[in-house]
Amino acid sequence: MRRSFDKAIQLREAVERGLDNNQFELYFQPIAAAAPGKPPVLEALLRWHHPTDGLVTPLAFSTVFNDANTAWKIGNYVMDQTVHAARKLADQGVSFERIAFNVANADFRDTSFVARLIDRCEAHNVPLERLIVEVTENLVLGAETQNVTTALTHLRRKGVQIALDDFGTGYASLSHLRSLKFDKIKIDKSFVTELTTSTGDATIVQSVVNIAASLNKEVIAEGVETEAQARCLVQMGCDWLQGWHFSRAVPLCNLSDTLTGLEADWPE
């Protein structure tokens, strides 16, 4: 237990040093629209240029999010860099609908989240309508539900969209889709992987798409890796598709070229 505790402290200290030394960077993965000609949504994904391990994803340092202070610093960095990227892409004339970024419990540990986001957007002259805040079921159904719901409601009124991430893997019921004001629902990739071979998964995905449409919400399917999956999802009425079939996450400097080559052969 002591070794595990010491290792966790060392990792947290390394992450904080990495933030101070500019070792972190946002990569961006395009989310392709099912409707031809519609610009993509972009999801900001955190990457760490580790001094010895190379480029690593948050999965490698997920335990640091248990520390509220470190998690808040990471969240603040992601927010700031997302808004900065939105401004830079707009200046470059890159066509995109919105940029999505993930938030965690630590982002709402005080009441400043909304104010901080608005201040950053005003400083960079970025309309709030260009952003999507992604939340998980644990966040909106946790101990701070009221604070989180109040903040997200305020942001929606300002034009920010709210997306429910990894839908179907937690405890959210259909009643939450009705009562909580989400604009987009992200179907977890675990339901997409066997979409074309599993009748059960296909039925679940189709049901979520139908329910979302009836509630005037859009659906994003995660983990799309094959053309067959993409075609099936489009035929089901899915609005957005995300996965390696279209593009991996890329650094901001490569994003313009990636989007130029982002093409899909949608069925008529």
N, C-alpha and C positions, 0 to 999 in steps of 0.2 A: 504494500500500500504506500509506503514511503517513497519507493522508487517511482511509482506511478504519479504520486503527488509532485515529486521533484520534476519529473518529465513534463507534467502539465504546466508548471511554473516556467520552465525553460522555454517551452513552446510559446507561451503567452508573451514572455519577454522578447523572444525572437520576432514575433509578429509585430510588436510595438516598435522594435528597432527598424523592422522592414518598412513600416508606415513612415517613420521619421526619415528613412534613407531612400525614399522613393522606389522601393522594390516592388510595390504593387502597381497593377495596371488593370484597366477595364478592357475586356474583349467584348465584341458585339456579335451576336448571332441573329441573322435575319429570320423573320417569321413571315413566310410567304402567304399572300392573300389568295384565296381560292378563286376570286374574281379576277380574270385576266386584266392586266393594265393597272391594277391598283397597287400603289407603293407599299412596300413591306413595313411591318413593325420591326423594331430592333430590341433585343433584350441585352442589357448590360450584365456581364458576368465577370466576377472578380478572379484575377490571376495573380500569383505571387512568383516573382523571379527570385527563387530561393538561392542563396549564395552557393550551396553545394548540391541541392537536389534538382535544380533547374526549374522549369515552369511547372507549378503545381496548382491544383484547383482547391476550392474551399474544403472539399472532402478531407484533404490532408491535414487541415488545421481546424476542423469543425469544433473540437473541444474548447477552443478559446472563446466561442460564443457563449459558454457558460459563465464567463466573467462579464458582468454587465458593462463595466467601464471600457474594456477592450472592444466588446461588441458594438458599443456606442461609437467608438472612434472609427471602427471599420464602416459602420453604417453612414456616418457623417462623410467619410471619404467617398463612398459609393455615390451618395447623393450629389456631392459637389462635382465629381468627375462626370456623372451622367448629364448634369445640366451644362457643364463645360463642353461635352461632346455634342450635345444638341445645338449649341451655338456654333461650334466649328463646322458641323455638317451643313447647317443652314448657310453659313458664309461660303461654303464650297459649292453650294447649289445641289447637294445630294438630296435625292427625293426619298423621303420616308414619312410614314404616317405619324408614329409616335415612338418614343424610347421607353422601355419598361425597365424598372429596377426593383430589386427585392428589398423588403424591410423585415425587421425582426422585432422581438419584444423590447430589446434594449433601445430601439429608436423611439419608443414611446414611454421611456422611463420618466420623462417629464412632459410638460405640455408644450414644448417648443418645436415639435416636429413640423407642424404646419407652418409656423412663422419662419423657421429656418429654410424650408423649401421655397416659400414665396420670396424670401429675401434673396436667395441664390438666383432664382429665375429673373427677378427684377434686375439684379446686378449684371446678369449676362444677357438681358433683353430676350429671354426665352419665354414664349407663351406657355402657361400651365397646360394648355390644350395639347401640347406636344408630348406629354408624359403619361405613363401608366405606372401605378404603384402595385406591385405584386405582393399578396399576402397569402399565408397558409392558413389552414383550418385551425391549427393550434393557436395562432395569433388572435384570430377573431372570436375564438371560443374559449380563450384562456381567462386568467384571473383579472386581466386589465381590459376585459371586453368593452366596458363602457367608454373608457378613455380612447381606445383604438377606434371604436365605432364613431365616436364624436369627431375625431380627427379626420377619418376617412370621409365622413359625410360632408365636412367642411371643404375638403379638397375636391370632392365631386361637384359641389356647387360652384367651385372656381374653375372647373373644366378638366381636372385630372380624372382619368379613368382608373377604376379599381379592378384588378384581376385576381381571381381565386386560383391559386396554384395547386397542382397535384391533386385535383379533385378525384375522389373515389378511393383514396388510400387512407383516409382518416375516419373521423366520426361525424362529419357534417351530414345532416339529413336534408331531404328535399325542402323541408320547411325553411332551412337557412338560406336556400337559394331565393326564396320568396321574400323573406324578411330582411336579409342583409343586401345592401345595394351594390351588387357587383355589376360591372359592365361586360366583363369577359370571364369565361370559365376555362381553365386549362385541364384537359384530360391527361392524366398521367400516362407516361410512355408504357407502363406495364400493360395497359389495355390495347396499345397500338401494335406492340411487337408481334402478337399472334392474330392480328386483326383479320388477315386474309385466310387463316387456317382454323380459327376457333369461332364456332357459331356463337358461343357464349360471350366472348369479347366483342364480337361484332354487334350483338344485340344490345350490350351495355352501352357501347359507343353511340349507336343509333338512338337509343333511348335518351341519353344525355343531350344529344344534338336536338332532338325533338322537344324536350322539356325546355332547354335553353331558348330555343326559337319562340316557344309559346310565352316565355317570360321576357322576350325582347332582349336577350343577352346573346353575345357572340361566343363561339367556341374555338379554342385553340387546341389542336392535337399535338402533343409532344412526342418526340422519339420517332419521327417519320424517317425511315432509312431506305425505303425502296419505292420505285415508281408505282408498283401495285398497291402499296399502302396509300400513297398519295391519291391515286385515282379512286380508290374505294372511299376514302374520306370525303373527297369532293362530291362523289355521287350521293353520299349520305347527307350532304348539306353542311359539312363542316366549313367554318368561315376562314380559318387560318391554319397553316401547317408549319411545324417547326421540327427540324432534325437534320441529320447529316446528308440526307438525300438532296437537300438544297444547299446547305453550307454548314461548316463547323464555325465555331466562334473565332473571330479574327481581330487583331488589333485595329485601332482606329485608323492608323495610317494605311491599312490595306482594305478598308471597308468599301471605299468608293469603287475600286476595281471588282470587288466581290459582288457588289450589287449590280454592277454593269453586266456581269455574267450570270446573274440570277434569272434563269428562265425555266419555265415548266411547261410541259406539253399536256395541257388540260384537255380532258375529253369534251366533246361538244354536248 
